[in-house]
Amino acid sequence: MTVASDKPTMNSERILVAGGAGFIGSHLCESLLADGYEVVCLDNFGSGRRENVAHLVENERFSLVEGDVTNVDDLPPVDGIYHLASRASPPDFEAYPLEVALANTEGTRRLLDHAVACDARTVYVSTSEVYGEPEVHPQHEEYNGNVSIRGPRACYDESKRFGETLTVAYGAEHGVDVRTARIFNTYGPRMRLDDGRVVPNFLRQALTGEPLTIHGDGEQTRSFCYVTDTVAGLRALMETDGLAGEVVNVGNTNEITILELAETVLDVVDGDSELVRRPRPEDDPSRRRPDTSKALALLGWEPTVSLAEGLSRTAETFRDQLDRDDLEVAAGEVRSSD
């Protein structure tokens, strides 16, 4: 394990971002550094990638701790903690169910212990998946959800729910200031091409001319929030005083069907891919849209990036990644022929 070193800081606060080399976590680290914070990034590089934070490592206010949230020790004292340390891609729920479950339970306990020791304000990053197959629409924070506790997504859904329970228990017993963000579908640059979620799937398929895979009839709905908007919501939740114990939805209220998303992606990339149908995955929610009135009232936060603009920005980075991959394949073929 690489232990973070003491470094000079422009801001008096040191922030720990668990899962900081992940898709959302790396954007959060970047945002905090831009505002003068000292940032400690903790990641085991299971789903996070070194390239996501490669541009940050030379910053004197950035430290990288390579370790697993479930067993890391010797973390430095911090003033704030963001807990994003969990795989979140559906294919990972089947491939790494124990890792997912433990990151959100044992990992949460360890970070909360550190929060108690440091008296550090904490944001636990939960998920809209705690609502399961919702019987209430849109989903508000008082709704307790309709989750399958033994289904293929349970390692994620239920561990996130128990993680929320731990935050309440630590608040009651230790007085630690923990806030919970339930984030809805987030997309943007630094998502993995093989992430398995619908936005990277559609963009990769459209950019390579493959058919776009529609599961079921495509009438299931989602609401997609661009990553910088999600980061702004997380930071607002952390930086607003007087919200200990609060839980807030962070997401976009623009609800569209998967078919509409496919059409939007094809328009953005000027593609002509066909659509192919596949069966719906088990426990795949039919409708998903947040009620974000609480976020607006408490935080003054609402998304600002449109879906078309966000998809355009994301598509550009995907094009670059696909071009790099093609160059690497070509270079490998040349080397193998020498």
N, C-alpha and C positions, 0 to 999 in steps of 0.2 A: 504494500500500500504506500502511495506517495502522500506524505503529510504536507499540508499547506504551511508555508512559512510566513512569518510576520513581515509585512511590507508596509511602506509608508502609504498614507491614504489622504485624499483631499477631503473626503467626507468623514465625519466622526463615526459613522455607522458601518459595521461589517455585517454582510448578509450572506447566509448560507442558502444556496439553491441546490437541493437534493434532486438529482435527475437533470442537472444543469447542462449536460451535453446532449440532451434529447431535443426533439423538434421544438417544442414550446420553451423548454428550459433554456436553450441556447439564446433564443430571442430575449428572454427575460434577463439573462446575464448581460447581454449586450445593452439592453435598455438601462439597467442599473448602473453599469459602468459609465454610460454616457452622461449620467446625472451625478457622477462623482463618488458613488458608493464603492467600498471595497467589497469584492465578491469572492466567496469561496464556493467553487463548483464541486459537488460530490457526484460521482457517476461510476458505475461498474462497467460501462460500455457494453451492456447486454443489448439494448436497443439504441442507446445514445451512440453518437459517432464522434471520433476525435476531430474530424474535419469540421464539425459544427462549431467548435470552439478554437480551431487552429488560429484564427485571426485575432483571438483574444489573449493568447498565452504570453505575448510580449508586453502586455499591459501590466505595469507594476502594481496595479490594484486588483489583479486577477490571480487567484491561486486555484490549482486543480488538486483535488483529493481523489485518487483512484481507489475505490472501495465500494463494498456493497452496503446498502443502507441497513440491512438486517444484522450486520456484525461489525460495522466500522466502529473504531474507537479513536481516541486522541484527536477528536475534532476540536478546532480552536474555539475560544469564546466568541459568540456572535450576538448581535442585537436583534436580528430577525431571521426567520427560517421560512422558506417556501418548500413544501414537500410535493414534488412532482415525480418522485422516484418509483415509477411503475411502468411496465410494458402496457401499452394501450391498444395495440393492433389486434383485431379479431383472430388472425392466424396464430398469434402468440398465446391466446387463451388455451388452445389445444396443445401447442408444443411446449409451453412452459407454465402449466397451471399452478404448480407449487411456488415457483418464483414470483408469479403475479400475486398469489394470495398472501405470501409472506411479506412482500414489499409493502403492502397496504395494511398489514396487521402488526407483525413484529417490527418492521421498519418504522411504522408510525409510532409505536411505543418507544423505540429508541430515540427518535427525533424529539418526541415530547419530553422524554427524560432530559435530553440536552437543553430543551427550551426551559425546563424548570431550573436546571443548574445555572443557566445564563440569564434567567428572567427575560427570555427573548420572545417578542411577539411572533406568532406563527400563523401562516396561512396553509391550511390543509387543502390540497387540490383534489376534490372529489369529482364526481362525474354525473352527467344526466342519466347514465345507466342505472343509477340507484332508483330511478322511476320505473324501470323495466318496461313492460307492455302497459302503457299508462291508461288508466280509466278516467283520468281528468285531463282536459286539454283547454288551453295550454297548461304546462306543468308549473305549479307554483311551489314555493319552498315548504309550505305546510303539508303538501301531499306526501304520504309515506311510501308510495310506489306499489308496484305489482310485479315482483321479481320472482323468477324461477330459481329456487335455491339449490337445485341439483342439475341444472341445465349446462350447456357447453360454455356459457358466458358467466356462470356463477362464480368462478374463481376471481373474476374481476368485480362483478356487480356486488356480490356479498362482502368481499373483503373491503371494498370502498365503503360500504354501509357500516361495517364494524369499525373501520378507521374513524368514521364520524362519531360513533359511539365512544371510542377512546378519547376523542377530543373533548367531548362533554364530561366524561369522567375525570380527566385531568384538570379541566377547568373547575370542577366542583371540589376535588380533593386537594389540588395544589395551587389553585388560583391563577393558572397560566392563561395568558391572553391568546386564545386560538380562535381564528375565524375560518369558515369553510366556504370554498368556492365550488359550486357545482357547474363545471364547464360543459357546454354543449359542443357539437361537432365543430372542430377547429381545423383549419387548413392553411397552407402557405408554404413558402420556401423552406427547405431542409426536411420536408417529409421524405421518407424513403420511397423510391420508385416501387419497391415491393411491399409497401406498408400494408396493403390488403383492404384499406378503407376506400370508399367510393370515389372521392376526389382524385387521389393519386392513381387509382385504377383507370378511371375515365381519361385523365390527362395522358397517362402513358400510352393507353390504347389509341387515343385519338392522334397523338403525335407520331406514332409508328404505323398508323394506317390499319391497325387491327380493329375487329368489331368491338363495340362497347358492350360489356356484359351487363344485362338487366336481370336482376333476380326477381322472380315472380312477375306480376303485371306491371311493375314500375310505378304503381300509384301510391306506394308508401312514401311518407314525407319526412323531410329533414330540414334543419335550419343551420346554415353554415356561416361561421364567424371567422374572419381573417385573423391571422395570428397576432398582428400588432394590436388589434382591438382586444383580443383575449388578454394579452400581456397588460394592456392599460387597465383592464378590469381587475386583474389580480393585484396590480400595484395600488390601485385605488382602495381595494379592500384592506391591504396591508397598511396603507399610509393614512387612513382616516381614523381619527381617534374615537374612542367610545363604542367600539363594535365587538368587544370580547364576547365570544359565544355565538355570534351571528352566522347564519348561513345564507348565501346569496347566489342566485343563478347568474352565470356569465355566458351569454350567447347572443345570437342574432335572432330576431323575431320574424325574419322573412322566410316563411315556410313554403317550400316547393316540393313537388314530387320528384322522384328519381328520374322519371322520363324528362321532366323539364330541365333537370340538371344536365342530363345527357345532351339535350338540344343546346343548352347554354355553352357547354364545353366545346361542342362542335363549332358553334358560332365564333367563340373566342379564338380557337386555333385554326379556323377556316378549314375544317376537316370534313370528310365525306364518309366516315366509317359507318358501316351498317350496325344495327342493334341485334344482339342475339339474346335469347331468353335462357335462364337457368332457374332451377328451383330456389325458393327462398330459404335461407339458412334458418335453423331452429332458433326460436326465441328472438328473431329479428323484429324490432318494434315496428308497428304499423304507422304511428304518428309520433313526431317529436318536435316540439316548439316550446321554448321557455317563456314564462311570464317574467319579464325583467323589470317590472315596475318597482320592485324593491331596490334593485341596483341603481335605478335612476333616482329614487327618493333618497337613499342613504349615501350614495357615492357620487351622484351627478354623472354617472357613466352610461353611455350607450354607444353602440358600434357606429363607425363612420365610413368604413370601406365597403363599397358595393360588391356584390358577388362577381359581376363582370370584371371589375377592376382587380379584385383579389385573384380571380382565376387567371387573368392576363399576366399578373406579376409572377404567379406560381408557375404558369406554363413556360415562361421565359427561363426560369431556373431549371426546369425539367428538360428543356431543349438543350441547355448547356451540359447537363449531366449526361444526357443520351449521346451528345456529340463526343464528350470525353470518353464515355464507355466505348464508342465505336473506334476512337483513336487508339485506345488501349488494346482492344481486340486486334486491330490492324497491326499495331506494333508487335504484339505477341505472335502473330502469324509470320511477320517478317523475321523475328528472332528464331522461331522454330524452323524456318526454312534455311537459316544460315548453316 
